Structure formats: C-alpha cells, structure tokens
Amino acid sequence: MKKVVGLCGLCIVIMLLFAVACSNSDKNTLVLKEEGLSVANKLDYLAESEEYLLINSANVDIQSITKDIASLDYSLPNTIFKIVGLEDAILNEVCGDIKISKELQDIMGHRFSNALSSRLNGLGGVNNLIATSFLTYNDCIVIEGVEEETTYLYLYDDKYSVIVNFIPYDNDIVAVSGSFILNDDLTKIDTTEDLKLFLEDCEIINLDIELINF
C-alpha cells in the first residue's frame, strides 16, 4: 500500500513539473510573439519615415519599394510561425562537408541566423535586397526563460513578411533582430508543412516549426 501511495505521489510531482514547464513555455511563446510584433511595427515606422528614407537612399527605384512596404499594416498578421533550429540549419547548409570547431560554429551561427531574409530578398533582385538591408531593427532586451535561438515569421496578405530572430545570452539577455522579407511565395503558405516544403526548396531542413495562435 505504501508503495502505491509513493508511486501516486511521484506521478503527481511529475505532472506538476510538466504543467509548470508547459506553462513557462506557453508564456515565453506569448512574450516572444508580442515582442516580434513590436519589432514589426518598428520596421513599419522606419519604412514610413521620409527622413530615414532620404538618409539611406536617393535611388528612385529603392524608394519606390520602400514606400510600397510602408503602405501596408503590419500590426495584424494572417499567420505566425515559430521556428527553432534555423541557425544550425543554415550553418549546416552553408558549410556542407566542411568541419568547423564548436567555437567557430557559435560565432558563425549568430551571423547566419539573419541570412534567410537576405537570401530570399536577393531572389527578387538587387533593389529588393538593398531596400530591405536598411529596413532592419536590432536590440537587446531582458526576457526570462529563453533557452534557445527562436525565429518568428509573420505572414500577411501581401508579398511582404517580417522575420524576427531571438538569440539568448547570459543573465536573461536576448538579442533581437528583425527585417522584412519580400517574396510572393510566402503568401501561399498556410500550414507548417507548407513552410517546411518552402524552406526545403531553399535547402534548409531539420527545423522545428509551430503554427502560433493569436
């Protein structure tokens, strides 16, 4: 009888720990989602700023792209995806069979965490790449419980999307970087499977992708 009681007590403890872990995970997902939307609004502000546009480019074609980006509302996306493993996936794709040290991998990984937006924007031509290169946002904030690099992808009706990367460091400091993506194919994505197939076409595989509810 004592063994049964003891097992029941152990099960309850495990269930409580699991519930706490799930609660913390849900909380972090909500916090990062909201932080990502805040970044999207800051990017929109940059695109709408005539002063910022004049400072960065006098090219008429680039200004036209920027004004087109600024014409949309980024406060309410159609779909939000949470992506884990993007840094390692891009690093593995870039390095191929080349073996690199763990120290170099850590340094290069953070550099490549922002490579997806540049790659996709580059497919649309050099003007798209230039226009989005100065419409970026970087900051460091304090968020408790972020243990792994996480990417949030915000999709809208039009061809313009927003991608935000969160990179955790010591003492709950998280580096945040956001940028626009200009790609028509992203408007066709509704499910995690759609996004996996899209990224596989870009040779980016082995990702953990989750569809986030509002």
WOPE-V756538 format. One record per residue. N is the residue number from 1. RES is the residue in three letters. SS is DSSP state (hx for helix, st for strand, lp for the rest). PHI is phi in radians with two decimals (NA if undefined). BURIAL is 1 if it has 9 or more other C-alpha atoms within 8 Angstrom, else 0. Layout:
# WOPE-V756538
N_RES_SS_PHI_BURIAL + N_RES_SS_PHI_BURIAL
This chain:
# WOPE-V756538
1_MET_lp_NA_0 + 2_LYS_hx_-1.12_0 + 3_LYS_hx_-1.13_0 + 4_VAL_hx_-1.13_0 + 5_VAL_hx_-1.07_0 + 6_GLY_hx_-1.09_0 + 7_LEU_hx_-1.15_0 + 8_CYS_hx_-1.11_0 + 9_GLY_hx_-1.11_0 + 10_LEU_hx_-1.13_0 + 11_CYS_hx_-1.10_0 + 12_ILE_hx_-1.11_0 + 13_VAL_hx_-1.07_0 + 14_ILE_hx_-1.08_0 + 15_MET_hx_-1.12_0 + 16_LEU_hx_-1.15_0 + 17_LEU_hx_-1.10_0 + 18_PHE_hx_-1.12_0 + 19_ALA_hx_-1.11_0 + 20_VAL_hx_-1.13_0 + 21_ALA_hx_-1.09_0 + 22_CYS_hx_-1.14_0 + 23_SER_hx_-1.10_0 + 24_ASN_hx_-1.11_1 + 25_SER_hx_-1.12_0 + 26_ASP_hx_-1.10_0 + 27_LYS_hx_-1.11_0 + 28_ASN_hx_-1.11_1 + 29_THR_hx_-1.05_0 + 30_LEU_hx_-1.13_0 + 31_VAL_hx_-1.10_0 + 32_LEU_hx_-1.17_1 + 33_LYS_hx_-1.06_1 + 34_GLU_hx_-1.20_0 + 35_GLU_hx_-1.10_0 + 36_GLY_hx_-1.12_1 + 37_LEU_hx_-1.13_1 + 38_SER_hx_-1.10_0 + 39_VAL_hx_-1.12_1 + 40_ALA_hx_-1.02_1 + 41_ASN_hx_-1.19_1 + 42_LYS_hx_-1.18_1 + 43_LEU_hx_-1.11_1 + 44_ASP_hx_-1.06_1 + 45_TYR_hx_-1.07_1 + 46_LEU_hx_-1.09_1 + 47_ALA_hx_-1.14_1 + 48_GLU_hx_-1.44_1 + 49_SER_lp_-1.40_0 + 50_GLU_hx_-1.15_0 + 51_GLU_hx_-1.10_0 + 52_TYR_hx_-1.12_1 + 53_LEU_hx_-1.12_1 + 54_LEU_hx_-1.17_0 + 55_ILE_hx_-1.12_0 + 56_ASN_hx_-1.63_0 + 57_SER_lp_-2.80_0 + 58_ALA_lp_-1.80_1 + 59_ASN_lp_-1.24_0 + 60_VAL_hx_-1.11_0 + 61_ASP_hx_-1.14_0 + 62_ILE_hx_-1.20_1 + 63_GLN_hx_-1.11_1 + 64_SER_hx_-1.13_0 + 65_ILE_hx_-1.10_1 + 66_THR_hx_-1.10_1 + 67_LYS_hx_-1.16_1 + 68_ASP_hx_-1.15_0 + 69_ILE_hx_-1.06_1 + 70_ALA_hx_-1.20_1 + 71_SER_lp_-1.30_0 + 72_LEU_lp_-1.76_0 + 73_ASP_lp_-1.82_0 + 74_TYR_lp_-1.88_1 + 75_SER_lp_-1.42_0 + 76_LEU_lp_-2.36_0 + 77_PRO_lp_-1.24_1 + 78_ASN_lp_-1.31_0 + 79_THR_st_-2.49_1 + 80_ILE_st_-2.21_1 + 81_PHE_st_-2.02_1 + 82_LYS_st_-1.79_1 + 83_ILE_st_-2.13_1 + 84_VAL_st_-2.08_1 + 85_GLY_lp_1.82_1 + 86_LEU_hx_-1.12_1 + 87_GLU_hx_-1.00_1 + 88_ASP_hx_-1.15_0 + 89_ALA_hx_-1.11_1 + 90_ILE_hx_-1.21_1 + 91_LEU_hx_-1.07_1 + 92_ASN_hx_-1.14_0 + 93_GLU_hx_-1.19_1 + 94_VAL_hx_-1.24_0 + 95_CYS_hx_-1.36_0 + 96_GLY_lp_1.07_0 + 97_ASP_lp_-1.52_0 + 98_ILE_lp_-1.28_0 + 99_LYS_lp_-1.55_0 + 100_ILE_lp_-2.21_0 + 101_SER_lp_-1.24_0 + 102_LYS_hx_-1.10_0 + 103_GLU_hx_-1.10_0 + 104_LEU_hx_-1.16_0 + 105_GLN_hx_-1.08_1 + 106_ASP_hx_-1.11_0 + 107_ILE_hx_-1.20_0 + 108_MET_hx_-1.22_1 + 109_GLY_hx_-1.04_1 + 110_HIS_hx_-1.15_1 + 111_ARG_hx_-1.21_0 + 112_PHE_hx_-1.47_1 + 113_SER_lp_-1.11_1 + 114_ASN_lp_-1.76_1 + 115_ALA_hx_-1.33_1 + 116_LEU_hx_-1.08_1 + 117_SER_hx_-1.10_1 + 118_SER_hx_-1.12_1 + 119_ARG_hx_-1.13_0 + 120_LEU_hx_-1.21_1 + 121_ASN_hx_-1.18_1 + 122_GLY_hx_-1.14_1 + 123_LEU_hx_-1.14_0 + 124_GLY_lp_-1.53_1 + 125_GLY_lp_1.95_0 + 126_VAL_hx_-1.15_0 + 127_ASN_hx_-1.15_1 + 128_ASN_hx_-1.06_1 + 129_LEU_hx_-1.12_1 + 130_ILE_hx_-1.18_1 + 131_ALA_hx_-1.06_1 + 132_THR_hx_-1.42_1 + 133_SER_hx_-1.19_1 + 134_PHE_lp_-1.79_0 + 135_LEU_lp_-1.67_1 + 136_THR_st_-2.27_1 + 137_TYR_st_-2.41_1 + 138_ASN_st_-2.36_0 + 139_ASP_st_-2.80_0 + 140_CYS_st_-2.21_0 + 141_ILE_st_-2.30_0 + 142_VAL_st_-1.85_0 + 143_ILE_lp_-2.38_0 + 144_GLU_lp_-1.34_0 + 145_GLY_lp_1.51_0 + 146_VAL_lp_-1.45_1 + 147_GLU_lp_-1.91_0 + 148_GLU_lp_-2.49_0 + 149_GLU_lp_-1.09_1 + 150_THR_st_-2.35_1 + 151_THR_st_-2.07_1 + 152_TYR_st_-2.03_1 + 153_LEU_st_-1.98_1 + 154_TYR_st_-1.89_1 + 155_LEU_st_-1.88_1 + 156_TYR_lp_-2.21_1 + 157_ASP_lp_-1.14_0 + 158_ASP_lp_-1.59_0 + 159_LYS_lp_-1.34_1 + 160_TYR_st_-1.66_1 + 161_SER_st_-2.18_1 + 162_VAL_st_-2.20_1 + 163_ILE_st_-2.13_1 + 164_VAL_st_-2.28_1 + 165_ASN_st_-1.85_1 + 166_PHE_st_-2.08_1 + 167_ILE_st_-2.05_1 + 168_PRO_st_-1.40_1 + 169_TYR_lp_-2.20_0 + 170_ASP_hx_-1.20_0 + 171_ASN_hx_1.06_0 + 172_ASP_hx_1.11_1 + 173_ILE_st_-1.45_1 + 174_VAL_st_-2.18_1 + 175_ALA_st_-1.40_1 + 176_VAL_st_-2.12_1 + 177_SER_st_-2.43_1 + 178_GLY_st_-2.36_1 + 179_SER_st_-2.77_1 + 180_PHE_st_-1.51_1 + 181_ILE_st_-2.12_1 + 182_LEU_st_-1.89_1 + 183_ASN_lp_-2.73_1 + 184_ASP_hx_-1.12_1 + 185_ASP_hx_-1.12_0 + 186_LEU_hx_-1.19_1 + 187_THR_hx_-1.23_1 + 188_LYS_hx_-1.59_0 + 189_ILE_lp_-1.62_0 + 190_ASP_lp_-2.15_0 + 191_THR_lp_-2.14_0 + 192_THR_hx_-1.10_1 + 193_GLU_hx_-1.16_0 + 194_ASP_hx_-1.01_1 + 195_LEU_hx_-1.20_1 + 196_LYS_hx_-1.06_1 + 197_LEU_hx_-1.14_0 + 198_PHE_hx_-1.06_0 + 199_LEU_hx_-1.24_1 + 200_GLU_hx_-1.11_1 + 201_ASP_hx_-1.11_0 + 202_CYS_lp_-1.58_0 + 203_GLU_lp_1.11_0 + 204_ILE_lp_-1.98_1 + 205_ILE_lp_-2.24_0 + 206_ASN_lp_1.05_0 + 207_LEU_lp_-1.89_1 + 208_ASP_st_-1.75_0 + 209_ILE_st_-2.04_1 + 210_GLU_st_-2.31_0 + 211_LEU_st_-1.46_1 + 212_ILE_st_-1.70_0 + 213_ASN_lp_-1.42_0 + 214_PHE_lp_-1.38_0
